[in-house]
Amino acid sequence: MNLQELLQLGESYHQEFKETIDKSLVREICAFANASGGKVFIGVSDDGTIKGVNFDNNTRSRLQDSINHIEPQLRVSIDYQQSVIIITIPESKSKPHACSEGFFLRIGPNSQKLTRNQIIEFFQQEGLIHFDELINSRVNVDKHFSITKYNHFIELAKISPKLAPQEILQNLHCLNDKQQLTNAGALFFCDSIEFLILQAKIACVLFQGTENITILDRKDYRADLVNDIEDSIIFLRKHLNIAYKIEHIQREEILEIPEVALREAVINAVCHRNYFEKGANIVIAIFSDRVEISNPGGLPSGLSKESFGHKSVTRNPLIADLLHRIGYIEKIGTGIKRIKDAIAETSNCSVEFKIDEHWFSTIFYRNKLNNISSDISSDISSDISSDISSDIRSNQIIELLLKDNTLSAAKIATILNISSRGVEKHLARLKQDNVIIRQGSKKYGTWLVNTQKSIKR
């Protein structure tokens, strides 16, 4: 675009008009560099009329002097057309920039000075401050530190216990010289993070149907990160369909959504969530047609939607390093690929990643149970193929009763999304085969599962 066409666009997020070089120029340049870049036109009135300005040695000197007041140093492009000085400012890779008057940011068609809280938020958004590396002032090491969790960690990480815990924790960047734990240290080595980092909770919810209206089951996990990850996987296994592939006398459990994909999605949410956002938690939501694993915080600064899945930028590098040490992350930056590869190997589900400014979600779309049966039917003996769907349901009921022996037929029907009559039929068969025994009354009794018995065919 030529100069006239640019001026016709008017002042905007990327353009500023100035009639002369004044004290505000350095603020405008600074604001553009801290935002997405832009152009300053000197010698132009607010309505876009060219007034013109001389570009002699004195003007050059004043202009360069203004730019030199910006820290850190900033490279800009200066052009002179039709008596107008055009300063092109790129989006800086060395944010934030400041001048003698403070920090400025382009917001809409204006350059605004940032307040203290806005400066902190800006640093966080640009990834210049990492939550996991900050000291947690709420932690009392003597009161909150768990030697049991510490010992479990160094065992998983294969770290020699010969060194003192303080030395190992300092080498892991979880403890400073004043014996204060970082947020990462609190997340991994404290008994409970409920009152130390309120927003670190993982909320697991089972909904009835396809909408988040009726809650059938809910668990909030707020122990350490390792236990929270494992408990979340247990919750998912409890409420997802499990089929069985039987070859000879061996039985293999097949989760409708590959566990490796679910695990990677949960770990990804824990590792990459925005812990500065105190009003939101990681949410694992199970619906009849999908599973959504969502974490606050969109893509971290420096990672675009186009490069997502191909490049890696870690929002919480210390958390990622600690998870890598204990084998929860095979190689930093490979989680999304592992999810895609696991889903590609099955026809039982599909996956979608949804990203906006504030949230990142991994959505697994569930197929019907009979799809699982058809996928594995060719691999099982012909003498049981006709009964496989019934056996899958019966085994699912057994799994549920092993986890909660107080479940009623109606509750089982709701969880499995089948009729109560169908559940009663399966229960009757299982009782006839002595696989399950009812103890107590119909209303207040419990189920006893005979794990030594197999399903009679």
Contacts in CASP RR format, 6 or more apart in sequence:
PFRMAT RR
TARGET T0000
AUTHOR 0000-0000-0000
METHOD contacts of the structure
MODEL  1
MNLQELLQLGESYHQEFKETIDKSLVREICAFANASGGKVFIGVSDDGTI
KGVNFDNNTRSRLQDSINHIEPQLRVSIDYQQSVIIITIPESKSKPHACS
EGFFLRIGPNSQKLTRNQIIEFFQQEGLIHFDELINSRVNVDKHFSITKY
NHFIELAKISPKLAPQEILQNLHCLNDKQQLTNAGALFFCDSIEFLILQA
KIACVLFQGTENITILDRKDYRADLVNDIEDSIIFLRKHLNIAYKIEHIQ
REEILEIPEVALREAVINAVCHRNYFEKGANIVIAIFSDRVEISNPGGLP
SGLSKESFGHKSVTRNPLIADLLHRIGYIEKIGTGIKRIKDAIAETSNCS
VEFKIDEHWFSTIFYRNKLNNISSDISSDISSDISSDISSDIRSNQIIEL
LLKDNTLSAAKIATILNISSRGVEKHLARLKQDNVIIRQGSKKYGTWLVN
TQKSIKR
3 81 0 8 1.000
3 82 0 8 1.000
3 84 0 8 1.000
3 86 0 8 1.000
6 15 0 8 1.000
6 39 0 8 1.000
6 41 0 8 1.000
7 17 0 8 1.000
7 41 0 8 1.000
7 44 0 8 1.000
7 48 0 8 1.000
7 50 0 8 1.000
8 48 0 8 1.000
9 15 0 8 1.000
10 17 0 8 1.000
10 48 0 8 1.000
11 17 0 8 1.000
11 46 0 8 1.000
11 109 0 8 1.000
12 108 0 8 1.000
12 109 0 8 1.000
13 35 0 8 1.000
13 36 0 8 1.000
13 106 0 8 1.000
13 108 0 8 1.000
13 109 0 8 1.000
14 32 0 8 1.000
14 36 0 8 1.000
14 37 0 8 1.000
14 38 0 8 1.000
14 39 0 8 1.000
15 38 0 8 1.000
15 39 0 8 1.000
15 41 0 8 1.000
16 28 0 8 1.000
16 32 0 8 1.000
16 38 0 8 1.000
16 39 0 8 1.000
16 40 0 8 1.000
16 41 0 8 1.000
16 109 0 8 1.000
16 111 0 8 1.000
17 41 0 8 1.000
17 43 0 8 1.000
17 44 0 8 1.000
17 45 0 8 1.000
17 46 0 8 1.000
17 48 0 8 1.000
18 24 0 8 1.000
18 25 0 8 1.000
18 28 0 8 1.000
18 40 0 8 1.000
18 41 0 8 1.000
18 42 0 8 1.000
18 43 0 8 1.000
18 44 0 8 1.000
19 42 0 8 1.000
19 43 0 8 1.000
19 44 0 8 1.000
19 45 0 8 1.000
19 51 0 8 1.000
19 53 0 8 1.000
20 42 0 8 1.000
20 43 0 8 1.000
20 53 0 8 1.000
21 42 0 8 1.000
21 53 0 8 1.000
21 59 0 8 1.000
21 62 0 8 1.000
21 63 0 8 1.000
21 66 0 8 1.000
24 111 0 8 1.000
25 40 0 8 1.000
25 42 0 8 1.000
25 63 0 8 1.000
25 66 0 8 1.000
26 66 0 8 1.000
26 67 0 8 1.000
26 69 0 8 1.000
26 70 0 8 1.000
26 99 0 8 1.000
26 100 0 8 1.000
26 101 0 8 1.000
27 99 0 8 1.000
27 101 0 8 1.000
27 104 0 8 1.000
27 111 0 8 1.000
27 113 0 8 1.000
28 40 0 8 1.000
28 104 0 8 1.000
28 111 0 8 1.000
29 40 0 8 1.000
29 66 0 8 1.000
29 67 0 8 1.000
29 70 0 8 1.000
29 74 0 8 1.000
29 76 0 8 1.000
29 87 0 8 1.000
29 89 0 8 1.000
30 70 0 8 1.000
30 74 0 8 1.000
30 97 0 8 1.000
30 98 0 8 1.000
30 99 0 8 1.000
30 103 0 8 1.000
30 104 0 8 1.000
30 111 0 8 1.000
31 104 0 8 1.000
31 105 0 8 1.000
31 106 0 8 1.000
31 111 0 8 1.000
31 112 0 8 1.000
32 38 0 8 1.000
32 39 0 8 1.000
32 40 0 8 1.000
32 89 0 8 1.000
32 91 0 8 1.000
32 106 0 8 1.000
32 111 0 8 1.000
33 70 0 8 1.000
33 74 0 8 1.000
33 89 0 8 1.000
33 90 0 8 1.000
33 91 0 8 1.000
33 92 0 8 1.000
33 95 0 8 1.000
33 97 0 8 1.000
34 92 0 8 1.000
34 95 0 8 1.000
34 96 0 8 1.000
34 97 0 8 1.000
34 103 0 8 1.000
34 104 0 8 1.000
34 105 0 8 1.000
34 106 0 8 1.000
34 122 0 8 1.000
35 91 0 8 1.000
35 105 0 8 1.000
35 106 0 8 1.000
35 107 0 8 1.000
36 91 0 8 1.000
36 106 0 8 1.000
37 89 0 8 1.000
37 90 0 8 1.000
37 91 0 8 1.000
37 92 0 8 1.000
37 106 0 8 1.000
38 88 0 8 1.000
38 89 0 8 1.000
38 90 0 8 1.000
38 106 0 8 1.000
39 86 0 8 1.000
39 87 0 8 1.000
39 88 0 8 1.000
39 89 0 8 1.000
40 86 0 8 1.000
40 87 0 8 1.000
40 89 0 8 1.000
41 84 0 8 1.000
41 85 0 8 1.000
41 86 0 8 1.000
42 53 0 8 1.000
42 84 0 8 1.000
42 85 0 8 1.000
42 86 0 8 1.000
42 87 0 8 1.000
43 50 0 8 1.000
43 51 0 8 1.000
43 52 0 8 1.000
43 53 0 8 1.000
43 83 0 8 1.000
43 84 0 8 1.000
43 85 0 8 1.000
44 50 0 8 1.000
44 51 0 8 1.000
44 52 0 8 1.000
44 84 0 8 1.000
45 51 0 8 1.000
50 82 0 8 1.000
50 83 0 8 1.000
50 84 0 8 1.000
52 82 0 8 1.000
52 83 0 8 1.000
52 84 0 8 1.000
53 59 0 8 1.000
53 83 0 8 1.000
53 84 0 8 1.000
53 85 0 8 1.000
54 83 0 8 1.000
55 80 0 8 1.000
55 85 0 8 1.000
59 85 0 8 1.000
63 78 0 8 1.000
63 85 0 8 1.000
63 87 0 8 1.000
67 74 0 8 1.000
67 76 0 8 1.000
69 99 0 8 1.000
69 100 0 8 1.000
70 97 0 8 1.000
70 98 0 8 1.000
70 99 0 8 1.000
71 97 0 8 1.000
71 98 0 8 1.000
71 99 0 8 1.000
72 94 0 8 1.000
72 97 0 8 1.000
74 89 0 8 1.000
74 92 0 8 1.000
74 94 0 8 1.000
74 97 0 8 1.000
75 90 0 8 1.000
76 87 0 8 1.000
76 88 0 8 1.000
76 89 0 8 1.000
76 90 0 8 1.000
77 87 0 8 1.000
77 88 0 8 1.000
78 85 0 8 1.000
78 86 0 8 1.000
78 87 0 8 1.000
78 88 0 8 1.000
79 85 0 8 1.000
79 86 0 8 1.000
79 88 0 8 1.000
80 86 0 8 1.000
95 122 0 8 1.000
95 126 0 8 1.000
95 128 0 8 1.000
96 103 0 8 1.000
96 119 0 8 1.000
96 122 0 8 1.000
96 123 0 8 1.000
96 126 0 8 1.000
96 128 0 8 1.000
97 103 0 8 1.000
98 104 0 8 1.000
101 113 0 8 1.000
102 113 0 8 1.000
102 114 0 8 1.000
103 113 0 8 1.000
103 114 0 8 1.000
103 119 0 8 1.000
103 122 0 8 1.000
104 111 0 8 1.000
104 112 0 8 1.000
104 113 0 8 1.000
104 114 0 8 1.000
105 111 0 8 1.000
105 112 0 8 1.000
105 114 0 8 1.000
105 118 0 8 1.000
105 122 0 8 1.000
106 112 0 8 1.000
114 122 0 8 1.000
120 129 0 8 1.000
123 129 0 8 1.000
124 131 0 8 1.000
124 274 0 8 1.000
124 276 0 8 1.000
125 301 0 8 1.000
126 301 0 8 1.000
127 300 0 8 1.000
127 301 0 8 1.000
127 315 0 8 1.000
130 315 0 8 1.000
130 316 0 8 1.000
130 317 0 8 1.000
130 318 0 8 1.000
131 183 0 8 1.000
131 274 0 8 1.000
131 275 0 8 1.000
131 276 0 8 1.000
131 316 0 8 1.000
132 182 0 8 1.000
132 183 0 8 1.000
132 184 0 8 1.000
132 187 0 8 1.000
132 275 0 8 1.000
132 316 0 8 1.000
132 317 0 8 1.000
132 318 0 8 1.000
132 319 0 8 1.000
133 173 0 8 1.000
133 182 0 8 1.000
133 183 0 8 1.000
133 184 0 8 1.000
133 317 0 8 1.000
133 318 0 8 1.000
134 182 0 8 1.000
134 183 0 8 1.000
135 176 0 8 1.000
135 180 0 8 1.000
135 181 0 8 1.000
135 182 0 8 1.000
135 183 0 8 1.000
136 180 0 8 1.000
136 181 0 8 1.000
136 182 0 8 1.000
136 183 0 8 1.000
136 185 0 8 1.000
136 186 0 8 1.000
136 196 0 8 1.000
136 197 0 8 1.000
137 180 0 8 1.000
138 186 0 8 1.000
138 195 0 8 1.000
138 196 0 8 1.000
139 145 0 8 1.000
139 180 0 8 1.000
139 181 0 8 1.000
139 186 0 8 1.000
139 190 0 8 1.000
139 196 0 8 1.000
141 175 0 8 1.000
141 179 0 8 1.000
141 180 0 8 1.000
141 181 0 8 1.000
144 181 0 8 1.000
144 186 0 8 1.000
144 190 0 8 1.000
144 191 0 8 1.000
144 192 0 8 1.000
144 196 0 8 1.000
145 181 0 8 1.000
145 189 0 8 1.000
145 190 0 8 1.000
146 189 0 8 1.000
146 190 0 8 1.000
146 191 0 8 1.000
146 224 0 8 1.000
147 165 0 8 1.000
149 188 0 8 1.000
149 189 0 8 1.000
149 190 0 8 1.000
149 191 0 8 1.000
149 224 0 8 1.000
149 226 0 8 1.000
150 165 0 8 1.000
150 169 0 8 1.000
150 189 0 8 1.000
151 161 0 8 1.000
152 226 0 8 1.000
153 188 0 8 1.000
153 189 0 8 1.000
153 226 0 8 1.000
153 322 0 8 1.000
153 326 0 8 1.000
154 160 0 8 1.000
154 161 0 8 1.000
154 168 0 8 1.000
156 325 0 8 1.000
156 326 0 8 1.000
156 327 0 8 1.000
157 325 0 8 1.000
157 326 0 8 1.000
159 168 0 8 1.000
159 325 0 8 1.000
166 175 0 8 1.000
166 179 0 8 1.000
169 175 0 8 1.000
169 181 0 8 1.000
169 185 0 8 1.000
169 189 0 8 1.000
170 176 0 8 1.000
170 177 0 8 1.000
172 185 0 8 1.000
172 321 0 8 1.000
172 322 0 8 1.000
172 325 0 8 1.000
173 182 0 8 1.000
173 184 0 8 1.000
173 318 0 8 1.000
174 181 0 8 1.000
174 182 0 8 1.000
174 184 0 8 1.000
174 185 0 8 1.000
174 188 0 8 1.000
174 189 0 8 1.000
174 318 0 8 1.000
174 322 0 8 1.000
175 181 0 8 1.000
175 182 0 8 1.000
175 185 0 8 1.000
176 182 0 8 1.000
181 189 0 8 1.000
181 190 0 8 1.000
182 318 0 8 1.000
183 197 0 8 1.000
183 275 0 8 1.000
184 316 0 8 1.000
184 318 0 8 1.000
184 319 0 8 1.000
184 322 0 8 1.000
186 193 0 8 1.000
186 196 0 8 1.000
186 197 0 8 1.000
187 193 0 8 1.000
187 197 0 8 1.000
187 200 0 8 1.000
187 224 0 8 1.000
187 225 0 8 1.000
187 319 0 8 1.000
188 224 0 8 1.000
188 225 0 8 1.000
188 226 0 8 1.000
188 322 0 8 1.000
189 224 0 8 1.000
190 196 0 8 1.000
190 224 0 8 1.000
191 223 0 8 1.000
191 224 0 8 1.000
192 222 0 8 1.000
192 223 0 8 1.000
193 200 0 8 1.000
193 201 0 8 1.000
193 222 0 8 1.000
193 223 0 8 1.000
193 224 0 8 1.000
194 201 0 8 1.000
194 222 0 8 1.000
197 275 0 8 1.000
198 278 0 8 1.000
199 275 0 8 1.000
199 277 0 8 1.000
199 278 0 8 1.000
199 279 0 8 1.000
199 280 0 8 1.000
199 281 0 8 1.000
199 296 0 8 1.000
200 222 0 8 1.000
200 225 0 8 1.000
200 275 0 8 1.000
200 281 0 8 1.000
201 220 0 8 1.000
201 221 0 8 1.000
201 222 0 8 1.000
201 281 0 8 1.000
201 282 0 8 1.000
202 220 0 8 1.000
202 221 0 8 1.000
202 222 0 8 1.000
202 228 0 8 1.000
202 231 0 8 1.000
202 232 0 8 1.000
202 266 0 8 1.000
202 269 0 8 1.000
202 270 0 8 1.000
202 281 0 8 1.000
202 282 0 8 1.000
202 283 0 8 1.000
202 284 0 8 1.000
203 218 0 8 1.000
203 219 0 8 1.000
203 220 0 8 1.000
203 221 0 8 1.000
203 281 0 8 1.000
203 282 0 8 1.000
203 283 0 8 1.000
203 284 0 8 1.000
204 218 0 8 1.000
204 219 0 8 1.000
204 220 0 8 1.000
204 221 0 8 1.000
204 231 0 8 1.000
204 232 0 8 1.000
204 235 0 8 1.000
204 236 0 8 1.000
204 284 0 8 1.000
204 286 0 8 1.000
205 212 0 8 1.000
205 215 0 8 1.000
205 217 0 8 1.000
205 218 0 8 1.000
205 283 0 8 1.000
205 284 0 8 1.000
205 285 0 8 1.000
205 286 0 8 1.000
206 215 0 8 1.000
206 216 0 8 1.000
206 217 0 8 1.000
206 218 0 8 1.000
206 239 0 8 1.000
206 286 0 8 1.000
206 415 0 8 1.000
207 213 0 8 1.000
207 214 0 8 1.000
207 215 0 8 1.000
207 216 0 8 1.000
207 285 0 8 1.000
207 286 0 8 1.000
207 287 0 8 1.000
207 288 0 8 1.000
208 214 0 8 1.000
208 215 0 8 1.000
208 216 0 8 1.000
208 288 0 8 1.000
208 414 0 8 1.000
209 287 0 8 1.000
209 288 0 8 1.000
209 289 0 8 1.000
209 417 0 8 1.000
210 287 0 8 1.000
210 288 0 8 1.000
210 289 0 8 1.000
210 290 0 8 1.000
211 287 0 8 1.000
212 285 0 8 1.000
212 287 0 8 1.000
216 411 0 8 1.000
216 414 0 8 1.000
216 415 0 8 1.000
217 239 0 8 1.000
217 415 0 8 1.000
219 231 0 8 1.000
219 235 0 8 1.000
221 227 0 8 1.000
221 228 0 8 1.000
221 231 0 8 1.000
221 232 0 8 1.000
222 228 0 8 1.000
223 231 0 8 1.000
225 270 0 8 1.000
225 319 0 8 1.000
225 323 0 8 1.000
226 326 0 8 1.000
226 328 0 8 1.000
228 270 0 8 1.000
229 263 0 8 1.000
229 266 0 8 1.000
229 267 0 8 1.000
229 270 0 8 1.000
229 328 0 8 1.000
232 266 0 8 1.000
232 284 0 8 1.000
233 259 0 8 1.000
233 262 0 8 1.000
233 263 0 8 1.000
233 266 0 8 1.000
235 284 0 8 1.000
236 257 0 8 1.000
236 262 0 8 1.000
236 266 0 8 1.000
236 284 0 8 1.000
236 286 0 8 1.000
236 291 0 8 1.000
237 255 0 8 1.000
237 259 0 8 1.000
238 399 0 8 1.000
238 400 0 8 1.000
238 403 0 8 1.000
239 286 0 8 1.000
239 415 0 8 1.000
240 255 0 8 1.000
240 256 0 8 1.000
240 257 0 8 1.000
240 286 0 8 1.000
240 291 0 8 1.000
240 366 0 8 1.000
241 255 0 8 1.000
241 256 0 8 1.000
241 366 0 8 1.000
241 369 0 8 1.000
241 372 0 8 1.000
241 392 0 8 1.000
241 396 0 8 1.000
241 416 0 8 1.000
242 253 0 8 1.000
242 254 0 8 1.000
242 255 0 8 1.000
242 256 0 8 1.000
242 392 0 8 1.000
242 395 0 8 1.000
242 396 0 8 1.000
242 399 0 8 1.000
243 253 0 8 1.000
243 254 0 8 1.000
243 256 0 8 1.000
243 369 0 8 1.000
243 372 0 8 1.000
243 373 0 8 1.000
243 376 0 8 1.000
243 392 0 8 1.000
244 251 0 8 1.000
244 252 0 8 1.000
244 253 0 8 1.000
244 254 0 8 1.000
244 391 0 8 1.000
244 392 0 8 1.000
244 395 0 8 1.000
245 251 0 8 1.000
245 252 0 8 1.000
245 254 0 8 1.000
245 376 0 8 1.000
245 379 0 8 1.000
245 380 0 8 1.000
246 252 0 8 1.000
246 380 0 8 1.000
246 381 0 8 1.000
246 384 0 8 1.000
247 379 0 8 1.000
247 380 0 8 1.000
247 381 0 8 1.000
254 372 0 8 1.000
254 376 0 8 1.000
255 262 0 8 1.000
256 348 0 8 1.000
256 349 0 8 1.000
256 366 0 8 1.000
256 367 0 8 1.000
256 369 0 8 1.000
256 372 0 8 1.000
257 291 0 8 1.000
257 348 0 8 1.000
257 349 0 8 1.000
257 364 0 8 1.000
257 366 0 8 1.000
258 342 0 8 1.000
258 343 0 8 1.000
258 345 0 8 1.000
258 346 0 8 1.000
258 349 0 8 1.000
260 338 0 8 1.000
260 342 0 8 1.000
261 338 0 8 1.000
261 339 0 8 1.000
261 342 0 8 1.000
261 343 0 8 1.000
261 351 0 8 1.000
261 364 0 8 1.000
262 291 0 8 1.000
262 293 0 8 1.000
262 364 0 8 1.000
264 335 0 8 1.000
264 336 0 8 1.000
264 338 0 8 1.000
264 339 0 8 1.000
264 342 0 8 1.000
265 293 0 8 1.000
265 339 0 8 1.000
265 362 0 8 1.000
265 364 0 8 1.000
266 284 0 8 1.000
266 293 0 8 1.000
267 323 0 8 1.000
267 328 0 8 1.000
267 329 0 8 1.000
267 335 0 8 1.000
268 295 0 8 1.000
268 335 0 8 1.000
268 336 0 8 1.000
268 339 0 8 1.000
268 362 0 8 1.000
269 282 0 8 1.000
269 293 0 8 1.000
269 294 0 8 1.000
269 295 0 8 1.000
269 360 0 8 1.000
269 362 0 8 1.000
270 282 0 8 1.000
270 295 0 8 1.000
270 319 0 8 1.000
270 323 0 8 1.000
271 314 0 8 1.000
271 315 0 8 1.000
271 316 0 8 1.000
271 319 0 8 1.000
271 320 0 8 1.000
271 323 0 8 1.000
271 329 0 8 1.000
272 295 0 8 1.000
272 297 0 8 1.000
272 300 0 8 1.000
272 314 0 8 1.000
272 315 0 8 1.000
272 316 0 8 1.000
272 360 0 8 1.000
273 282 0 8 1.000
273 295 0 8 1.000
273 296 0 8 1.000
273 297 0 8 1.000
273 315 0 8 1.000
273 316 0 8 1.000
273 360 0 8 1.000
274 295 0 8 1.000
274 296 0 8 1.000
274 297 0 8 1.000
274 298 0 8 1.000
274 315 0 8 1.000
275 316 0 8 1.000
277 296 0 8 1.000
277 297 0 8 1.000
277 358 0 8 1.000
279 296 0 8 1.000
280 296 0 8 1.000
281 296 0 8 1.000
282 293 0 8 1.000
282 294 0 8 1.000
282 295 0 8 1.000
282 296 0 8 1.000
283 292 0 8 1.000
283 293 0 8 1.000
283 294 0 8 1.000
283 295 0 8 1.000
284 291 0 8 1.000
284 292 0 8 1.000
284 293 0 8 1.000
285 291 0 8 1.000
285 292 0 8 1.000
285 293 0 8 1.000
285 294 0 8 1.000
288 366 0 8 1.000
288 417 0 8 1.000
289 365 0 8 1.000
289 366 0 8 1.000
290 363 0 8 1.000
290 364 0 8 1.000
290 365 0 8 1.000
290 366 0 8 1.000
291 363 0 8 1.000
291 364 0 8 1.000
291 366 0 8 1.000
292 361 0 8 1.000
292 362 0 8 1.000
292 363 0 8 1.000
292 364 0 8 1.000
293 361 0 8 1.000
293 362 0 8 1.000
293 363 0 8 1.000
293 364 0 8 1.000
294 359 0 8 1.000
294 360 0 8 1.000
294 361 0 8 1.000
294 362 0 8 1.000
295 359 0 8 1.000
295 360 0 8 1.000
295 361 0 8 1.000
296 358 0 8 1.000
296 359 0 8 1.000
297 315 0 8 1.000
297 357 0 8 1.000
297 358 0 8 1.000
297 359 0 8 1.000
297 360 0 8 1.000
298 355 0 8 1.000
298 356 0 8 1.000
298 357 0 8 1.000
298 358 0 8 1.000
298 359 0 8 1.000
298 360 0 8 1.000
299 305 0 8 1.000
299 308 0 8 1.000
299 313 0 8 1.000
299 355 0 8 1.000
299 360 0 8 1.000
300 313 0 8 1.000
300 314 0 8 1.000
300 315 0 8 1.000
301 313 0 8 1.000
302 313 0 8 1.000
303 311 0 8 1.000
303 312 0 8 1.000
303 313 0 8 1.000
305 355 0 8 1.000
308 336 0 8 1.000
308 353 0 8 1.000
308 355 0 8 1.000
309 333 0 8 1.000
309 336 0 8 1.000
309 337 0 8 1.000
312 332 0 8 1.000
312 333 0 8 1.000
314 320 0 8 1.000
314 332 0 8 1.000
320 329 0 8 1.000
320 332 0 8 1.000
323 329 0 8 1.000
324 330 0 8 1.000
324 331 0 8 1.000
324 332 0 8 1.000
329 335 0 8 1.000
330 338 0 8 1.000
336 353 0 8 1.000
339 351 0 8 1.000
339 362 0 8 1.000
340 351 0 8 1.000
343 349 0 8 1.000
343 350 0 8 1.000
343 351 0 8 1.000
343 364 0 8 1.000
346 375 0 8 1.000
347 367 0 8 1.000
347 371 0 8 1.000
347 375 0 8 1.000
348 366 0 8 1.000
348 367 0 8 1.000
348 371 0 8 1.000
348 372 0 8 1.000
348 375 0 8 1.000
349 364 0 8 1.000
349 365 0 8 1.000
349 366 0 8 1.000
349 367 0 8 1.000
350 364 0 8 1.000
350 365 0 8 1.000
351 362 0 8 1.000
351 363 0 8 1.000
351 364 0 8 1.000
351 365 0 8 1.000
352 362 0 8 1.000
352 363 0 8 1.000
352 365 0 8 1.000
353 360 0 8 1.000
353 361 0 8 1.000
353 362 0 8 1.000
353 363 0 8 1.000
354 360 0 8 1.000
354 361 0 8 1.000
354 363 0 8 1.000
355 361 0 8 1.000
369 389 0 8 1.000
369 392 0 8 1.000
369 393 0 8 1.000
370 389 0 8 1.000
372 392 0 8 1.000
373 388 0 8 1.000
373 389 0 8 1.000
373 392 0 8 1.000
376 388 0 8 1.000
377 385 0 8 1.000
377 388 0 8 1.000
380 388 0 8 1.000
383 457 0 8 1.000
384 391 0 8 1.000
384 457 0 8 1.000
387 457 0 8 1.000
390 426 0 8 1.000
391 455 0 8 1.000
391 457 0 8 1.000
393 416 0 8 1.000
393 418 0 8 1.000
393 426 0 8 1.000
394 426 0 8 1.000
394 429 0 8 1.000
394 430 0 8 1.000
394 435 0 8 1.000
394 455 0 8 1.000
395 455 0 8 1.000
396 416 0 8 1.000
397 412 0 8 1.000
397 416 0 8 1.000
397 423 0 8 1.000
397 426 0 8 1.000
397 427 0 8 1.000
397 430 0 8 1.000
398 430 0 8 1.000
398 435 0 8 1.000
398 436 0 8 1.000
398 449 0 8 1.000
400 407 0 8 1.000
400 412 0 8 1.000
400 415 0 8 1.000
400 416 0 8 1.000
401 407 0 8 1.000
401 436 0 8 1.000
401 447 0 8 1.000
401 449 0 8 1.000
402 449 0 8 1.000
402 451 0 8 1.000
405 446 0 8 1.000
405 447 0 8 1.000
405 448 0 8 1.000
405 449 0 8 1.000
406 445 0 8 1.000
406 446 0 8 1.000
406 447 0 8 1.000
407 415 0 8 1.000
407 447 0 8 1.000
409 420 0 8 1.000
409 423 0 8 1.000
409 424 0 8 1.000
409 427 0 8 1.000
410 420 0 8 1.000
410 423 0 8 1.000
412 423 0 8 1.000
413 419 0 8 1.000
413 420 0 8 1.000
413 422 0 8 1.000
413 423 0 8 1.000
416 423 0 8 1.000
427 436 0 8 1.000
429 456 0 8 1.000
430 436 0 8 1.000
430 455 0 8 1.000
431 437 0 8 1.000
431 438 0 8 1.000
432 456 0 8 1.000
433 453 0 8 1.000
433 455 0 8 1.000
433 456 0 8 1.000
434 450 0 8 1.000
434 453 0 8 1.000
435 449 0 8 1.000
435 450 0 8 1.000
435 453 0 8 1.000
435 454 0 8 1.000
435 455 0 8 1.000
435 456 0 8 1.000
436 447 0 8 1.000
436 448 0 8 1.000
436 449 0 8 1.000
436 450 0 8 1.000
437 447 0 8 1.000
437 448 0 8 1.000
437 450 0 8 1.000
438 445 0 8 1.000
438 446 0 8 1.000
438 447 0 8 1.000
438 448 0 8 1.000
439 445 0 8 1.000
439 446 0 8 1.000
439 447 0 8 1.000
439 448 0 8 1.000
440 446 0 8 1.000
END
